[in-house]
């Protein structure tokens, strides 16, 4: 069962979500009033019907994981990719800890400032391969990658992607409590580096683990093969992702990309909007790009690598689909994880559960708000649903608008914290599946870091309330 523990834990989470609909009534806030529609229990056929619904609304994430798998299938076909990995490992020989620190720095800053979380899965196989080749075990690789994204989410600074709904509901500015956000980010960053390096030092990969790791690493290696095309293309893809995700308009007040988007889409030749037709009707300005746009960029990147390294068309198709096959299990787990979101969105019972907690004390309470935000994040994978499920009601109970910026910080930080251990955390579940790490083994790896973060966050929140 350990081999399929991730399916087991997600299945248990789905079951819990279903049982909640049998116990609690559907409850939601409508124009300031609590609407109680009574209990609407989910049955077996209801559950089966969620499959098509999940894929229809959230298929972009599943498809993204498969395409990333296909991209690495092409890289594995080229001798240059293994050559690149070996060169990086050789360059950091004796300085492996520095590499871990660099990765944590880059991933956490990107996650905090640009809001890219699922999109960063594009780089995970590359970074994980290097970490494994350095002699670290899989848990160290997972702690470095997943931990970085979690820290970025916990200490989100200028990204609107993960905070837009919270800011809108509370009616505050993106810049509210910015110093607090930076402090939280630094605390999480330092803690992650300390815990990762401590764990990595104590847990080197065994010979048996190294043999298992070979399944994740490219076999072919030709030291004469050029590596710069791969480096250039991967860097360009990452740069585009970052620039396309930064909230230029809403947070930074930069209108450049909106103006460029308008000029391109409205450009006409004899009254025919040529670029708008070529690009498609759903194209959006830089700063608002998401997985759909990233998908196209990655497919183009795979094609360029295939051309540069002269991969034959049939070999290209075969390698791409072989890579997608390896990504199928992570994609399938993400698909089932999304079942929980579909259940809680279709049958909203969380407000009925959390209402007593939010009204147990007068005004804003750090501990009850933190608990509500954390648990809500487990059942609502998406940042939008996490915020809209309970937060609108919370501000009808807490009328002191001066604490709203702090509520936003609490909500975002606890949502990010849930990324570390929630069975529905997409980045976590996809990474654990890719590395074949059981959920129990992961908890044993991360529990100390999780508790340290939790305690320090609660201390910070409490101090802010006092002052």
C-alpha positions in Angstrom: 0.0 0.0 0.0 3.0 2.3 0.6 3.6 2.4 -3.2 0.1 3.9 -3.7 -0.2 5.9 -0.4 -0.8 9.1 -2.3 -3.9 7.7 -3.9 -4.9 6.4 -0.4 -4.6 9.8 1.3 -6.4 11.6 -1.5 -9.1 9.0 -1.4 -9.5 9.5 2.4 -9.7 13.3 1.8 -12.4 12.9 -0.8 -14.3 10.6 1.6 -14.1 13.2 4.4 -15.4 15.9 2.0 -18.3 13.6 1.1 -19.1 12.7 4.7 -19.2 16.4 5.6 -22.1 16.9 3.2 -24.1 14.2 5.1 -23.5 16.0 8.4 -23.6 19.8 7.7 -26.1 21.8 5.6 -25.2 23.8 2.5 -24.5 27.3 3.8 -23.3 30.4 2.1 -23.5 34.2 2.3 -25.7 36.0 -0.1 -25.9 39.8 0.0 -25.0 39.8 3.6 -27.5 37.1 4.6 -26.7 33.5 5.6 -28.5 31.1 3.4 -29.1 27.6 4.8 -30.3 25.1 2.1 -30.3 22.1 4.4 -28.3 18.9 3.9 -27.8 17.6 0.3 -25.8 14.4 0.7 -23.4 13.3 -2.0 -24.1 9.8 -3.4 -22.0 7.5 -5.5 -23.4 8.6 -8.9 -22.9 12.2 -7.8 -19.3 11.5 -7.1 -18.8 9.9 -10.5 -20.3 12.9 -12.2 -17.6 15.1 -10.8 -15.0 13.5 -13.1 -16.1 15.3 -16.3 -16.8 18.5 -14.3 -13.3 18.4 -12.9 -11.6 18.0 -16.2 -13.8 20.7 -17.8 -13.1 23.4 -15.3 -9.6 22.4 -14.1 -8.1 20.4 -17.0 -5.4 23.1 -17.7 -3.4 22.0 -14.6 -3.6 18.3 -15.6 -2.7 19.1 -19.2 0.2 21.4 -18.1 1.7 18.5 -16.0 1.5 16.2 -19.0 3.1 18.7 -21.4 5.9 19.4 -18.9 6.4 15.6 -18.9 6.5 15.6 -22.7 9.1 18.5 -22.7 11.4 16.5 -20.5 10.8 13.4 -22.7 12.4 15.5 -25.5 15.3 16.6 -23.3 16.0 13.0 -22.3 16.3 12.2 -26.0 19.2 14.7 -26.4 22.7 14.0 -25.2 23.1 17.6 -24.4 20.7 17.5 -21.4 22.7 14.9 -19.4 25.8 16.8 -20.4 24.3 19.9 -18.9 23.3 18.2 -15.6 26.8 16.7 -15.2 28.5 20.1 -15.8 26.3 21.8 -13.2 27.1 19.0 -10.7 30.8 19.2 -11.4 30.7 23.0 -11.0 29.1 22.8 -7.6 31.3 19.8 -6.4 32.1 20.5 -2.8 29.6 23.4 -2.8 26.4 21.4 -3.0 24.8 23.3 -0.1 25.3 26.5 -2.1 23.3 25.0 -5.0 20.4 24.2 -2.6 20.4 27.8 -1.3 20.4 29.2 -4.8 17.4 27.1 -5.8 15.5 28.0 -2.6 16.2 31.6 -3.2 15.1 31.7 -6.8 12.0 29.6 -6.4 10.8 31.3 -3.2 11.3 34.8 -4.7 9.5 33.9 -7.9 6.6 32.4 -6.0 6.4 35.4 -3.7 6.7 38.2 -6.2 5.3 36.7 -9.4 2.9 34.2 -7.8 4.0 31.3 -10.0 3.4 28.1 -8.1 2.1 25.3 -10.4 4.0 26.9 -13.3 7.3 26.3 -11.4 6.8 22.5 -11.9 8.4 23.2 -15.3 11.8 23.5 -13.6 11.3 20.8 -10.9 12.5 17.8 -12.9 15.7 19.7 -13.9 16.5 20.8 -10.4 15.5 17.4 -8.9 17.9 15.6 -11.3 20.8 17.8 -10.2 20.1 17.4 -6.5 19.9 13.6 -6.9 23.2 13.5 -9.0 24.8 15.5 -6.1 24.1 12.5 -3.9 21.2 13.8 -1.9 18.1 11.7 -1.4 14.6 12.3 -2.8 13.2 13.9 0.4 15.9 16.6 0.2 14.9 17.3 -3.4 11.2 17.6 -2.4 12.0 19.8 0.6 14.0 22.1 -1.6 11.4 22.5 -4.3 8.0 22.2 -2.5 9.4 24.1 0.5 10.5 27.0 -1.7 7.0 27.4 -3.3 5.4 27.2 0.1 7.6 29.9 1.6 6.9 32.1 -1.4 3.2 31.6 -0.9 3.4 32.2 2.9 5.3 35.4 2.3 3.6 36.6 -0.8 4.6 40.3 -1.4 3.6 42.0 -4.6 1.9 39.1 -6.5 -1.8 39.6 -7.3 -2.3 36.1 -8.6 -2.8 34.5 -5.1 -4.0 37.6 -3.2 -6.4 39.3 -5.7 -9.6 37.7 -4.2 -8.5 38.4 -0.6 -7.7 42.0 -1.4 -11.0 42.5 -3.2 -13.2 41.0 -0.4 -11.4 43.0 2.3 -11.3 46.2 0.3 -7.6 46.8 1.0 -4.6 47.7 -1.1 -2.0 45.2 -2.3 0.6 47.1 -0.5 -1.1 46.8 2.9 1.2 45.3 5.6 4.0 45.0 3.0 6.7 45.2 5.6 5.0 42.4 7.6 4.8 40.2 4.4 8.5 40.8 3.8 9.4 39.8 7.4 7.3 36.7 7.1 9.0 35.8 3.8 12.5 36.3 5.4 11.5 34.2 8.4 10.2 31.3 6.2 13.2 31.6 3.9 15.8 31.3 6.7 13.9 28.5 8.3 13.7 26.5 5.1 17.4 26.9 4.4 18.3 25.8 7.9 16.0 22.8 7.9 16.9 21.7 4.3 20.7 21.9 4.9 20.3 20.1 8.3 18.3 17.3 6.7 20.5 17.0 3.7 23.6 16.7 5.9 22.1 13.9 7.9 20.4 12.0 5.1 22.6 11.3 2.1 21.1 8.9 -0.5 22.0 5.2 0.0 23.3 3.0 -2.8 19.9 1.4 -3.1 18.2 4.8 -3.4 20.7 5.9 -6.0 19.8 2.9 -8.1 16.2 3.8 -7.9 17.0 7.4 -8.8 18.4 6.3 -12.2 14.8 6.0 -13.5 14.5 9.8 -13.2 17.8 10.6 -14.8 18.7 10.7 -18.5 21.1 7.9 -19.5 22.8 9.2 -22.6 25.8 11.5 -22.2 28.0 13.0 -24.8 30.4 15.6 -23.4 30.9 17.0 -26.9 27.2 17.9 -27.3 26.3 21.6 -26.9 24.4 22.6 -23.8 23.9 26.3 -24.4 20.7 25.8 -26.6 19.0 24.0 -23.7 20.2 26.6 -21.2 19.0 29.4 -23.4 15.6 28.0 -24.1 14.9 27.0 -20.5 16.0 30.5 -19.3 13.8 32.2 -21.9 10.7 30.1 -20.9 11.3 30.9 -17.3 11.8 34.6 -18.0 8.6 34.8 -20.0 6.7 33.0 -17.3 8.0 35.5 -14.7 7.3 38.6 -16.7 3.9 37.3 -17.8 2.9 36.7 -14.2 4.1 39.9 -12.5 1.1 42.0 -11.7 2.2 45.0 -13.7 -1.1 46.8 -13.9 -3.0 46.0 -10.7 0.0 46.1 -8.2 2.8 48.1 -9.9 0.6 50.5 -11.9 2.5 49.9 -15.1 0.2 50.2 -18.2 2.8 49.3 -20.8 1.7 45.7 -21.4 -1.9 46.6 -21.5 -1.2 49.2 -24.2 0.9 46.7 -26.2 -1.8 44.1 -26.0 -4.4 46.7 -27.2 -2.2 47.9 -30.0 -1.5 44.3 -31.2 -5.0 43.0 -31.0 -6.6 46.0 -32.6 -4.1 46.3 -35.4 -5.9 45.8 -38.7 -5.0 45.3 -42.4 -7.9 46.4 -44.5 -10.2 46.3 -41.5 -9.1 42.7 -40.7 -7.6 42.3 -37.2 -4.8 40.0 -38.4 -2.9 39.5 -35.1 -6.0 39.1 -33.0 -7.2 36.3 -35.3 -3.8 34.6 -35.3 -3.3 34.8 -31.6 -6.9 33.9 -30.7 -9.7 35.6 -28.9 -8.6 34.6 -25.4 -5.1 36.2 -25.5 -4.5 38.4 -22.4 -1.8 41.0 -21.6 1.4 40.2 -19.9 0.8 40.1 -16.2 -2.3 38.1 -16.6 -0.9 35.0 -18.3 -1.5 31.6 -16.8 -1.1 27.9 -17.5 -2.8 28.0 -20.9 -0.3 30.5 -22.2 2.6 28.6 -20.5 1.5 25.4 -22.3 2.0 27.0 -25.7 5.4 28.4 -24.7 6.6 25.0 -23.5 5.4 23.2 -26.6 7.2 25.7 -28.8 10.3 25.3 -26.6 10.2 21.5 -27.0 9.9 21.9 -30.8 12.9 24.2 -30.9 15.0 21.8 -28.9 14.0 19.0 -31.2 15.0 21.1 -34.3 18.4 22.2 -32.8 19.4 18.7 -31.7 18.0 17.2 -35.0 15.6 14.8 -33.4 13.7 13.1 -36.1 9.9 13.7 -36.2 8.9 10.1 -35.3 11.5 10.1 -32.5 10.2 13.4 -31.3 6.6 12.2 -31.1 7.7 9.0 -29.4 9.9 10.8 -26.9 7.2 13.4 -26.1 4.6 10.8 -25.4 7.0 8.7 -23.4 7.6 11.8 -21.2 3.8 12.3 -20.9 3.5 8.7 -19.8 5.9 9.3 -16.9 3.8 12.4 -15.9 0.5 10.5 -16.1 0.5 9.4 -12.4 1.2 12.9 -11.0 -1.5 14.3 -13.4 -4.0 11.6 -12.3 -3.3 12.4 -8.6 -3.9 16.1 -9.2 -7.1 15.2 -11.0 -8.4 13.4 -8.0 -7.2 16.1 -5.7 -9.4 18.5 -7.6 -12.4 16.3 -6.7 -12.2 17.8 -3.3 -12.5 21.3 -4.6 -15.5 20.4 -6.9 -17.2 18.9 -3.8 -16.8 21.9 -1.6 -17.6 24.3 -4.4 -20.8 22.5 -5.4 -21.8 21.6 -1.9 -20.5 24.5 0.3 -20.7 23.2 3.8 -17.5 24.8 5.2 -19.2 28.0 6.4 -21.6 25.9 8.5 -18.5 24.3 10.1 -16.5 27.4 10.7 -19.3 29.8 11.7 -19.2 28.8 15.4 -15.4 29.3 15.4 -15.6 32.8 13.9 -18.3 33.9 16.3 -16.8 32.2 19.4 -14.9 35.3 20.3 -15.7 39.0 19.9 -13.9 40.6 17.0 -10.7 39.3 15.4 -9.0 36.3 16.9 -5.6 35.3 15.5 -5.9 31.6 16.4 -9.5 30.9 15.2 -8.9 32.9 12.0 -5.6 31.0 11.4 -7.3 27.7 11.9 -10.2 28.6 9.6 -7.8 29.8 6.9 -5.6 26.7 7.1 -8.4 24.1 7.0 -10.3 26.0 4.3 -7.1 25.9 2.2 -7.0 22.1 2.5 -10.5 21.7 1.1 -10.4 24.6 -1.4 -7.3 24.1 -3.5 -7.7 27.2 -5.5 -6.9 30.6 -4.0 -10.2 32.1 -5.3 -12.4 29.4 -3.6 -10.3 29.4 -0.5 -11.1 33.1 0.0 -14.7 33.2 -1.1 -15.8 30.1 0.9 -15.6 31.8 4.3 -13.9 35.2 4.2 -17.0 37.2 3.1 -18.8 36.0 6.2 -15.8 36.6 8.5 -15.9 40.3 7.7 -19.6 40.6 8.6 -18.6 39.4 12.1 -15.4 41.4 12.3 -16.4 45.0 11.5 -13.2 46.7 12.6 -11.7 47.5 9.2 -8.3 48.4 10.7 -7.5 44.7 11.2 -8.5 43.7 7.6 -4.9 44.1 6.3 -3.8 41.7 9.1 -6.6 39.3 8.2 -5.3 39.3 4.6 -1.8 38.4 5.9 -3.1 35.6 8.1 -5.2 34.2 5.3 -2.4 34.2 2.8 0.2 32.8 5.1 -1.9 30.0 6.4 -2.9 29.1 2.9 0.8 28.9 2.0 1.5 26.8 5.1 -1.2 24.3 4.0 0.8 23.7 0.8 3.4 21.8 2.9 1.2 19.0 4.1 -2.2 19.2 2.5 -3.1 16.1 0.5 -4.8 18.5 -2.0 -1.7 20.6 -2.4 -1.0 20.3 -6.2 2.7 21.2 -6.1 3.2 18.8 -3.2 1.2 15.8 -4.5 2.7 16.1 -8.1 6.2 16.3 -6.7 5.8 13.4 -4.2 4.3 11.3 -7.0 7.2 12.1 -9.4 9.7 11.2 -6.8 7.7 8.2 -5.6 7.8 9.4 -1.9 5.0 8.1 0.3 2.9 10.7 2.1 3.9 9.3 5.5 7.6 9.5 4.6 7.1 13.2 3.6 5.4 14.1 6.9 8.3 12.6 8.8 10.6 14.8 6.7 8.7 18.1 6.9 6.9 18.0 10.3 9.6 19.9 12.2 9.8 22.7 9.6 6.0 22.9 9.5 5.7 23.3 13.3 8.5 25.9 13.4 6.8 27.9 10.8 3.4 27.6 12.4 4.6 28.7 15.8 6.6 31.7 14.4 3.6 32.8 12.3 1.3 32.7 15.2 3.8 34.7 17.3 4.1 37.3 14.5 0.3 37.6 14.2 -0.1 37.9 17.9 2.5 40.7 18.2 0.9 42.6 15.4 -2.5 42.5 17.2 -0.9 43.7 20.4 0.9 46.6 18.8 
